[in-house]
Amino acid sequence: MPKNKAFRNIWTLNCAGRLLVIDQPLIMGIINLTDDSFYAGSRHTRLDDILHTAETMLAQGATFLDLGAQSTRPGAAPIAADEEWQRLAPAITALKKHFPDAYLSVDTYYASVARRAVEAGVSLVNDISAGNMDQDMIPTVARLGVPYVMMHMQGTPATMQLNPHYEDVVDEIAKFFMAKIAACKQAGMHDLILDPGFGFGKNLQHNYLLLRHLHVFHVMALPIMVGISRKSMIYRLLESTPEEALNGTTALHMLALEQGAAILRVHDVREANEVIRLWRFYHEC
């Protein structure tokens, strides 16, 4: 199939020495190494389960596997870096052994965990705080030389949904990204990915305004990652549950692709891959 006419930008990421070209939308599969993530279907605490999930996601079309070892759902209490690493280490070792060519991502806001993870074979750092929760994160990732996902979050997981407020949510997040990009570039980073942070310090209206205006962030000429899978912006609006939010997720993924999303971070890889295939064919006819 020819390159998608609607996907005009091409980016390259240096993933720990391997060059990854983004010339079509990619998928990041979520593997939570916790027993308290907001969606029960994403919880994987046994190694055999983690390996089976990873195998399935890769077979269904995931490019990245995103490993998270602490819940960042609204109201979640943080765990210490050492405890987070104790959960991550055996999973990273097993995944590198069984799937050596997989691109592993670590979902952490601790610089020390990011460093250990990359040293163990992880290719990308995904930070929900864009360096705000650990001031060593940006210089650490710059030294590691791997791609960095910077996400916008108002507050912390424990406080972010108490009363999120913006005068102009799109404009404020755009200015946040511009400042963070400048700091990352000054530190020596080259490969950056933007995540607007759906559900992280945003109410229902904020989330949908961001989705509708996602194209605004293309002015920064960086790939955009969208994480809306099974989130409350879907199931609360539909008066359902995370378990019942797959259909709504699929609908919003199509809207995100229309707005230029480069990476979909998802629980359900097969369904996300189908959305991308349909979207590509629609634009190529």
Secondary structure by P-SEA (a helix, b strand, c coil): ccccccccbbbbbbcccbbbbcccbbbbbbbbccccccccccccccaaaaaaaaaaaaaacccbbbbbccccccbbbbbcaaaaaaacaaaaaaaaaaccccbbbbbcccaaaaaaaaaacccbbbbccccccccaaaaaaaaaccbbbbbbbcccccccccbbbbccaaaaaaaaaaaaaaaaaaacccbbbbbccccccccaaaaaaaaaaccccccccbbbbbcccccccccccccccccccaaaaaaaaaaaaaacccccccccaaaaaaaaaaaaaaaac
